[in-house]
Amino acid sequence: MEDNKYYTPELSEFCEGFEFEVAVINLIGDKPIKWVKQIFDFNFIGHFDCKNGVLYSVPSVLRVKRLDESDIEECGFNADNECDFIKGNIIIQFYPDDRILIYKKAPIDDDDEGLFNGFIKNKSELKKVLKMIGV
């Protein structure tokens, strides 16, 4: 289960504010002794394989936590039941296949307004989507 909780990010995911973890490696072995949380900014770029400020590869000592319920709650939503999170009139439904549905709850007898229906891999992506849809 722990293996599925994290993944190695793709280069295209890195942007200002991207959250990831860096392995601290013991000099004697090659296995991480701990992981340290980081937030990417362009001062961090010196740690990557880059040329003229362009990233070319992601070091294998980086990982990103896949989106889970705790990330949604950290964005200000409260758990309502097993897959719904609420913040004001905004509802997030988080499905086991990692699909996310975000909609605005309408007043009685009106249709709810769909804001997003798709896949979000991590907390940084969730924050970006919430900002794009004005939440």
N, C-alpha and C positions, 0 to 999 in steps of 0.2 A: 504493500500500500504506500509506503514512504517513497518508493521510486516513482509512482504516478503523481505524487503531490508536487513534484518539481520537474522542470524541463530545461534544456539548454536553449537560451534565446537565439533567435535569428538576428542577423545584423540589422535588418529593417525595423526591428522593434525598438532600437535605441533612440531615445529622444530626451530632451530636457525633462527631468522629473521621473524617468523610468526607474522602477524599483527592482533590485536584483540582489543576489548574495554572492560573495566572493569567498572561496575556500582558503583557509589558513592551513598550509601544508607543513607537516613535520619534516625537518631536514633529513631524518633517517628513513622515513617511508614516503610513499606517494599518495596515501589516503588523507583526506581532509581531517584535521583534528577538531575543527569547528568552522562554522559559516558565519560571515559578518554581513549584516544588511548594509546596502549602499543605495544611494540615489544618484543616478547619472546626471552629470552636467558636463559641459565641454571642457572643464578643467581636468576631468577624469580621463580625457582622451589619450594622454600620454601612456596609459596602461594598456592600450590596444595596439594591434598591428595597423598602423596608419601611415599615410603619406599625404602631405599637404592638407591635414585635417580630415581626410576621408578614411573611414574605417574599412578594413579589408577582411578581417576575421574576428571571431569571438573566441576568447580564450576558453579552454575546456574547464577552467576552474570557476566558471560562472554558472549560476543557476537562477531560475525564476520560479516562485511559488505559483502554482496554478490557482485561478480564482476559486475561492470557497466562500462559505456563508460568513465567516468572520470578516472577510474583506468587504463584503456588502454592508455589514453592520458598521465597520469602521468608516464608511462613507456616509453615515448618518441614518441608515435605514434600520428599522426594528423588525425582527422576525414576527410574523403573524401566525403562520402555521408551517407545515413541512417544506413548502417551496415559495412562500410569499414573503416579501419584505416591503415595508411601507414607510414612506416619508411624506407627510402631508397627503396630497391626493395622487402621488406617484407610487405605482406598484411595480416591483421587480419580481418576476417569477424565474426561479433558477432551477433548471431541470437536470437530472442525473447525467444526461449526455452533454453537459456544459452549454446547452442552448439557453439564451437569456431572452426574456420577453419583458419589455419596459412599456408601460402604458399609463396614461392619465385617467384616473377614475372620474367618470362623468357624473353629474347630478342625476338623481332618480329619473328613469325613463329615457335617458339619452344614451347614445353609444359611447363607449370608452374610446379614447384617442390613442391609437398605437403610436409609440415613439421609436421603438427599436425592437427588431426580432432577428437574432443572429447569435453568433458565437463570440464570446469574450474570453481570452486566454488568461488574463491576469488583472490584478488590481489597477495597474497603470492604465491598461486599456479601458477598464470600467470608468475610471475618472475622466478619461478623454471623451468617451461616449456620453457620459452625463453632462459634460461641459458643452458638447456639440448640440445636444437636444435641449439645452437650457435648464438643466436641473441642478 
